[in-house]
Amino acid sequence: LPGNWPAPFGIVLVLDRLSAMMLVLTSGVALASILFATAHWHRAGVHFHPLFQFQLMGLAGAFLTADLFNLFVFFEIMLAASYGLLLHGSGRQRVKAGLHYIAINLAASSLFLIGVSMLYGITGTLNMADLARSIPTVVEADRGLLHSAAAILATAFLIKAAVWPLNFWLVPAYSAATAPVGALFALMTKVGVYTLLRLWTLLFGFEAGASTLFGSLWLVGGGMVTMVFGAIGMLGAQRLTHLAGFAAIVSSGTLLAAAGFGQPRLTAGLLYYLPSSTLAVSALFLLADLIDRWRNDGAHQAPHEQGDDAPFLSPELVPTDAHNLDDNEQVLVGRVIPAATAMLGLSFLLCTLVITGLPPLSGFVGKFAMLTALLNPLGMGASADTPPSPWSWTLLALMIGSGLLALLSLTRTGIRHFWTSHNRTAPVLSVLEGAPIALLLGACIVLTVQANPVMDYANSTAQALHTPASYVHAVLSARPVPNPTSAPPAMARPETP
């Protein structure tokens, strides 16, 4: 209770399992981004570090707040800082993408305010816990207005979560941003997913009466279409930054579709998958900057690297005689790979494994947990009489299909950059550029090695989300701490005659 006022009247910040997980994820991605920026990007414009800190303040506040109005305030802080960060470094492409980004987010903010105003008019409160207690008691005559308000509010969050067709802004904006900003923006997309998951399970869970699971089909359907759009976008992307942007869209669609089922076991799987995919996409944004710089070092560039019109017609991909011989007709196989090139190649391979969900890394563990929950919604041995629904089979097929298309896209990109002959010199990397990527991918490896305790944490978090009574009680029972009673001033003794 920062203002020392009781809920639901005062500002309430709540640290539960989900908020703690998102704060740790934010800290990790922010640390990697700021380290990478200190190599040279922070000097590309003014006020980078203050804007970065305001961005983190907005993110942390959005994850901690338990009040819709304060959520709007933190969203605006986050978005205002992101406008400056997106334009950092200047350039025509950044200005153009930045104007589109600002316009769509201003529209989202307007929808946010309209939805919040309608909810307040119906329930008389904006405290999330108080809303969860009030929604089941809304009279039937106001039920349609309540659902309209929730839909308008959800649209604002879905824009931030990059659901199709409201995600046209993401790839141009994220690819135009500098590498450390793009890596941090990959986390911003998850703010929309977090907010939807938090509010939907709290306000429209199984305790919401006539509004139980309101909008679930829209979440599932929107998430599935977003997965298809993102996977096709990855298949058609030629630039690495575009590939990373579409990978963020696929991840967001997967999370939204899984959240819409309202199943605790599926929610646990998505909570494991969320940090894993975010870390990998952030690493890919940083990696794209290094690979593009290596590719554009002034040496020979293939036609597809200049025009991106016909990548499959590139002479580099056509085998020639003596392809394995150098100028002295010495065999090239067995030559030592420069350490920087090996680091870039290995990092790209790890990103590919996590994003596509291939074993043995954390992307596979998260997707396997979700697929298992779809096939066994009640747990192993308890779902014999509850076969998967058509929606479950559809999501299962889309998860496998999107992973396959992502694998084809990333494999093609890897071959083009690391497996074909070229006249480029070995890349030169500094520690501040390589360490952040190693940090993000190392976190994915830790998630894999510690999969059991992390999954236990995700299961406990999912159970808490789907049984919000404890959250509601904790928020509404919080009481202000009285100020220490100051000692009364000493009374002056009258002089004795």
C-alpha positions in Angstrom: 0.0 0.0 0.0 2.4 2.8 -1.2 0.0 5.6 -0.2 -0.9 3.9 3.0 -4.6 3.8 2.1 -6.6 0.5 2.4 -7.8 -1.3 -0.7 -9.8 -0.7 -2.8 -9.3 3.0 -2.3 -5.6 3.3 -2.4 -2.8 2.2 -4.7 -2.0 -1.5 -4.3 1.1 -3.3 -5.5 1.1 -7.0 -5.3 4.0 -9.4 -5.6 2.7 -12.9 -6.3 4.3 -15.8 -8.1 3.3 -14.6 -11.6 4.5 -11.0 -10.9 7.8 -12.3 -9.5 8.4 -14.5 -12.5 7.8 -11.6 -14.9 10.1 -9.3 -12.9 12.9 -11.8 -12.9 12.4 -12.2 -16.7 12.4 -8.4 -17.1 15.6 -8.0 -15.1 17.4 -10.7 -17.2 16.4 -9.2 -20.6 17.1 -5.7 -19.4 20.5 -6.6 -18.2 21.4 -8.2 -21.5 20.0 -5.3 -23.5 21.8 -2.6 -21.5 25.1 -4.5 -21.6 24.8 -4.8 -25.4 23.9 -1.2 -25.7 27.0 0.0 -23.8 29.2 -1.4 -26.6 28.2 1.4 -28.9 24.4 1.8 -29.4 23.8 4.0 -26.3 25.9 6.7 -28.1 23.7 6.7 -31.2 21.4 9.3 -29.6 20.6 11.3 -26.5 18.9 10.3 -23.2 19.2 6.5 -23.9 19.8 5.5 -20.3 17.0 7.7 -18.7 14.5 6.4 -21.3 15.6 2.8 -20.7 15.1 3.2 -16.9 11.6 4.8 -17.5 10.8 1.8 -19.7 11.8 -0.6 -16.9 9.8 1.4 -14.4 6.7 1.1 -16.6 7.2 -2.7 -17.0 7.8 -3.3 -13.3 4.7 -1.2 -12.4 2.5 -3.1 -14.9 3.5 -6.4 -13.4 3.0 -5.3 -9.8 -0.1 -3.2 -9.9 -3.5 -4.5 -8.7 -5.5 -1.5 -9.9 -6.7 -0.8 -13.5 -6.1 2.9 -13.3 -2.5 2.5 -12.1 -2.1 -0.1 -14.8 -3.0 2.6 -17.3 -0.5 5.0 -15.8 2.3 2.4 -15.9 1.3 1.5 -19.5 1.6 5.1 -20.5 5.0 5.5 -18.8 6.2 2.3 -20.6 4.8 3.5 -24.0 6.2 7.0 -23.7 9.7 5.7 -23.0 9.3 3.2 -25.9 8.5 6.0 -28.3 11.9 7.6 -27.5 13.7 4.3 -27.6 12.3 3.3 -30.9 13.5 6.6 -32.4 16.9 6.3 -30.8 19.5 6.5 -33.5 17.3 8.5 -35.9 17.0 7.6 -39.5 14.1 7.6 -42.0 13.1 4.0 -41.4 12.9 4.5 -37.6 10.9 7.7 -37.9 8.4 6.1 -40.3 8.0 3.0 -38.1 7.9 5.1 -35.0 5.0 7.2 -36.3 2.9 4.1 -37.0 3.9 2.6 -33.6 2.8 5.8 -31.8 -0.5 6.0 -33.7 -1.6 2.5 -33.0 -0.6 2.8 -29.3 -2.5 6.0 -28.9 -5.5 4.2 -30.3 -4.9 1.4 -27.8 -4.6 3.9 -24.9 -7.9 5.5 -25.9 -9.6 2.1 -25.9 -8.0 1.4 -22.5 -9.5 4.5 -21.0 -13.0 3.8 -22.5 -13.0 0.3 -21.2 -11.8 1.3 -17.8 -14.5 4.1 -17.6 -17.2 1.7 -18.5 -16.1 -0.9 -15.9 -16.0 1.8 -13.3 -19.5 3.0 -14.2 -20.8 -0.6 -13.9 -19.0 -1.8 -10.8 -17.9 1.4 -9.0 -14.3 0.1 -8.5 -11.1 -0.3 -10.5 -9.2 -2.5 -7.9 -8.7 -5.8 -9.6 -9.5 -7.9 -6.5 -12.6 -5.8 -5.8 -13.7 -6.2 -9.5 -13.4 -10.0 -9.1 -15.7 -9.8 -6.1 -18.2 -7.4 -7.9 -18.5 -9.0 -11.3 -20.6 -12.1 -10.2 -23.1 -9.7 -8.5 -23.7 -7.5 -11.6 -27.3 -7.5 -12.5 -28.4 -9.2 -15.7 -29.5 -6.0 -17.2 -25.9 -4.7 -17.1 -24.3 -7.9 -18.1 -24.1 -7.0 -21.8 -22.6 -3.6 -21.0 -20.0 -5.3 -18.7 -19.0 -7.7 -21.5 -18.7 -4.8 -23.9 -16.4 -2.9 -21.5 -14.3 -6.1 -21.1 -14.1 -6.5 -24.8 -13.0 -2.9 -25.4 -10.4 -3.3 -22.6 -9.2 -6.6 -24.0 -8.8 -5.0 -27.5 -6.3 -2.6 -26.1 -4.3 -5.4 -24.5 -4.5 -7.6 -27.7 -3.0 -4.7 -29.7 0.0 -4.8 -27.3 0.1 -8.6 -27.5 0.3 -8.4 -31.3 -2.8 -10.5 -32.1 -3.8 -10.7 -35.8 -5.0 -8.4 -37.5 -3.8 -5.8 -34.9 -0.1 -6.6 -35.3 0.7 -4.9 -38.5 2.9 -2.5 -36.6 5.1 -4.9 -34.8 7.6 -6.2 -37.4 8.4 -2.8 -39.0 8.8 -1.2 -35.6 10.8 -3.9 -33.9 13.1 -4.4 -36.9 13.7 -0.7 -37.3 14.7 -0.3 -33.6 18.3 -0.7 -32.5 19.3 -4.2 -31.4 19.1 -3.7 -27.6 15.8 -1.9 -27.9 14.4 -4.6 -30.1 15.5 -7.2 -27.5 13.7 -5.3 -24.8 10.6 -4.8 -27.0 10.3 -8.6 -27.4 9.5 -8.5 -23.7 7.0 -5.7 -24.1 4.8 -7.9 -26.3 4.5 -10.3 -23.3 3.0 -7.4 -21.2 -0.2 -7.7 -23.2 -0.2 -11.4 -22.7 0.5 -11.1 -19.0 -2.3 -8.5 -18.5 -4.9 -10.6 -20.4 -3.9 -13.7 -18.5 -4.1 -11.9 -15.1 -7.4 -10.1 -15.7 -9.1 -13.0 -17.6 -8.4 -15.6 -14.9 -9.2 -13.1 -12.1 -12.4 -11.5 -13.5 -13.8 -14.2 -15.8 -12.6 -17.4 -14.2 -14.7 -20.2 -12.9 -16.0 -18.0 -10.0 -17.4 -15.2 -12.3 -21.0 -16.6 -12.3 -22.8 -15.8 -15.6 -19.6 -14.3 -17.0 -17.5 -17.5 -16.5 -14.9 -17.9 -19.3 -16.3 -14.9 -21.2 -14.2 -14.3 -24.4 -12.3 -17.7 -24.2 -13.2 -18.6 -27.8 -11.9 -15.2 -29.0 -8.6 -15.7 -27.2 -8.2 -19.2 -28.6 -9.3 -18.3 -32.2 -7.3 -15.1 -32.2 -4.2 -16.8 -30.9 -4.4 -19.6 -33.5 -4.8 -17.1 -36.4 -1.9 -15.2 -35.0 0.2 -18.3 -35.0 -0.6 -19.0 -38.7 0.2 -15.4 -39.6 3.5 -15.4 -37.7 4.6 -18.7 -39.1 3.9 -17.6 -42.7 5.7 -14.4 -42.0 8.8 -16.3 -40.8 8.7 -18.4 -44.0 8.7 -15.3 -46.1 11.1 -13.1 -44.1 14.5 -12.5 -45.6 16.0 -10.1 -43.0 17.0 -11.5 -39.6 15.2 -8.7 -37.7 12.0 -9.4 -39.6 12.5 -13.1 -38.7 12.8 -12.2 -35.0 9.7 -10.0 -35.2 7.6 -12.8 -36.7 9.0 -15.2 -34.1 7.7 -12.9 -31.4 4.3 -13.0 -33.1 4.2 -16.8 -33.2 5.2 -16.9 -29.5 2.5 -14.4 -28.6 -0.2 -16.3 -30.5 0.8 -19.6 -28.9 0.5 -18.1 -25.4 -2.9 -16.4 -26.2 -4.4 -19.6 -27.6 -3.2 -21.7 -24.7 -4.5 -19.2 -22.2 -7.9 -19.2 -23.7 -8.6 -22.8 -22.8 -8.7 -22.0 -19.1 -7.0 -25.2 -18.0 -4.5 -25.0 -15.1 -2.2 -27.7 -16.6 -2.1 -25.9 -20.0 -1.5 -22.6 -18.2 1.4 -24.1 -16.4 2.9 -25.2 -19.7 2.5 -21.7 -21.2 4.1 -20.2 -18.1 7.2 -22.3 -18.7 7.1 -21.5 -22.4 6.7 -17.7 -21.9 10.2 -16.9 -20.5 11.9 -19.4 -22.7 10.5 -18.0 -26.0 11.1 -14.4 -24.8 14.7 -15.1 -24.0 15.3 -16.7 -27.3 13.7 -14.0 -29.4 15.5 -11.3 -27.5 18.8 -13.1 -28.1 17.9 -13.4 -31.8 17.4 -9.6 -32.0 20.9 -9.0 -30.6 22.4 -11.8 -32.8 20.8 -10.2 -35.9 22.7 -7.0 -35.3 26.0 -8.8 -35.1 25.3 -11.0 -38.2 24.1 -8.0 -40.2 27.2 -6.1 -39.3 29.4 -9.0 -40.3 27.5 -9.4 -43.5 27.7 -5.7 -44.4 31.4 -5.2 -43.5 32.1 -4.0 -47.1 33.2 -7.3 -48.4 31.5 -9.3 -51.2 27.7 -9.5 -50.8 25.5 -11.9 -52.5 22.6 -10.6 -54.7 20.0 -11.7 -52.2 21.7 -9.7 -49.5 21.4 -6.5 -51.6 17.9 -6.8 -53.0 16.3 -9.7 -51.0 14.4 -10.5 -54.2 15.5 -14.0 -55.1 17.4 -15.7 -52.2 17.1 -19.2 -53.7 18.8 -18.0 -57.0 21.9 -16.8 -55.2 25.1 -18.1 -56.8 26.3 -18.9 -53.3 23.7 -21.7 -53.1 24.7 -23.3 -56.5 27.4 -26.0 -56.1 30.5 -25.6 -58.3 33.4 -27.7 -59.1 36.3 -27.5 -56.7 33.9 -26.0 -54.2 36.0 -27.5 -51.4 39.4 -26.2 -52.6 41.1 -22.9 -52.0 43.2 -20.9 -54.5 46.1 -23.3 -53.9 43.8 -26.3 -54.3 44.1 -27.2 -50.7 41.1 -28.9 -49.1 39.0 -26.4 -47.1 37.4 -29.1 -44.8 39.2 -29.1 -41.5 40.1 -25.4 -41.5 39.9 -23.8 -38.1 36.7 -21.7 -37.7 37.3 -18.3 -36.1 36.1 -18.1 -32.6 33.7 -15.2 -33.3 32.2 -17.0 -36.2 31.8 -20.1 -34.2 30.1 -18.1 -31.4 27.6 -16.6 -33.8 26.9 -19.9 -35.4 26.4 -21.7 -32.1 24.2 -18.9 -30.7 22.0 -19.0 -33.9 21.7 -22.8 -33.5 20.6 -22.5 -29.9 18.1 -19.8 -30.8 16.7 -22.0 -33.5 16.3 -25.0 -31.2 14.4 -22.9 -28.6 12.2 -21.0 -31.0 11.2 -24.1 -33.0 10.7 -26.2 -29.9 13.2 -28.9 -30.8 14.9 -31.0 -28.1 16.7 -30.8 -25.9 16.3 -27.2 -24.9 13.6 -25.4 -23.0 11.5 -24.6 -26.0 10.8 -28.3 -26.4 10.0 -28.7 -22.7 7.5 -25.9 -22.8 5.8 -27.1 -25.9 5.8 -30.7 -24.7 4.1 -29.6 -21.5 1.4 -27.8 -23.5 0.9 -30.6 -25.9 0.6 -33.1 -23.0 -2.0 -30.8 -21.3 -4.0 -30.6 -24.6 -4.1 -34.4 -24.9 -4.7 -35.1 -21.2 -6.6 -32.1 -19.8 -7.2 -33.8 -16.5 -3.8 -35.4 -16.1 -2.3 -38.7 -17.0 -4.7 -41.6 -16.3 -7.6 -39.2 -15.4 -8.6 -38.1 -19.0 -9.8 -41.4 -20.4 -13.4 -40.2 -20.4 -12.5 -36.7 -21.5 -11.1 -36.8 -25.1 -9.4 -33.7 -26.5 -11.8 -31.3 -28.1 -11.5 -30.2 -31.8 -10.0 -26.9 -30.5 -7.3 -28.9 -28.7 -6.5 -30.9 -31.8 -6.3 -27.7 -33.9 -4.0 -26.0 -31.4 -1.8 -29.1 -31.3 -1.6 -29.2 -35.1 -0.8 -25.5 -35.3 2.0 -25.7 -32.6 3.7 -28.5 -34.6 3.1 -26.8 -37.9 4.3 -23.4 -36.8 7.4 -25.1 -35.3 8.1 -26.8 -38.6 7.8 -23.6 -40.6 10.0 -21.8 -38.1 12.6 -24.5 -38.5 12.5 -24.2 -42.3 12.9 -20.4 -42.1 15.7 -20.4 -39.5 17.5 -23.3 -41.2 17.4 -21.5 -44.5 18.8 -18.3 -42.9 21.5 -20.3 -41.1 22.6 -21.9 -44.3 22.7 -18.5 -46.1 24.8 -16.9 -43.4 27.0 -19.6 -42.0 27.2 -22.5 -44.5 27.8 -20.8 -47.9 31.1 -19.6 -49.2 31.8 -15.9 -48.9 34.6 -13.4 -49.0 33.9 -11.8 -45.7 36.6 -11.6 -43.0 36.0 -13.1 -39.6 33.7 -10.9 -37.4 35.2 -8.9 -34.6 33.1 -9.1 -31.4 33.7 -7.4 -28.1 32.9 -9.0 -24.7 30.0 -6.6 -24.2 28.4 -7.9 -27.4 28.9 -11.6 -26.9 28.2 -11.8 -23.2 24.5 -10.6 -23.3 23.7 -13.2 -25.9 25.4 -15.9 -23.9 23.5 -14.7 -20.8 20.1 -15.0 -22.5 20.8 -18.4 -24.1 22.5 -19.6 -20.8 19.2 -18.8 -19.1 17.4 -21.1 -21.6 19.9 -23.8 -20.7 19.3 -23.3 -17.0 15.5 -23.6 -17.6 16.2 -26.9 -19.3 18.5 -28.3 -16.7 16.2 -27.1 -13.9 13.0 -28.0 -15.7 11.5 -29.9 -12.8 11.6 -27.1 -10.1 10.7 -24.5 -12.8 7.7 -26.6 -13.8 6.7 -27.1 -10.2 6.8 -23.3 -9.8 4.7 -22.9 -13.0 2.1 -25.4 -11.8 1.8 -23.6 -8.4 1.4 -20.3 -10.3 -1.2 -21.7 -12.6 -3.2 -23.1 -9.7 -3.1 -19.7 -7.9 -4.3 -18.0 -11.1 -7.2 -20.3 -11.6 -8.3 -20.1 -7.9 -8.1 -16.3 -7.3 -9.8 -16.4 -3.9 -6.5 -16.2 -2.1 -5.4 -13.3 -4.3 -8.6 -11.4 -3.6 -8.4 -12.0 0.1 -4.7 -11.0 0.3 -5.4 -7.7 -1.5 -8.6 -6.7 0.2 -7.4 -7.7 3.7 -4.2 -5.6 3.5 -4.3 -2.8 6.0 -2.3 0.5 6.3 0.6 0.5 8.6 0.0 3.4 11.1 2.8 6.0 11.4 4.9 5.6 14.5 3.5 7.6 17.3 5.7 10.5 18.1 6.5 11.2 21.7 4.7 14.3 23.1 6.9 17.3 23.5 8.4 17.7 27.0 6.4 20.1 29.1 8.4 22.9 30.7 8.3 22.8 34.4 7.1 26.0 36.1 9.7 27.6 38.2 9.2 27.2 41.9 9.1 30.4 43.9 
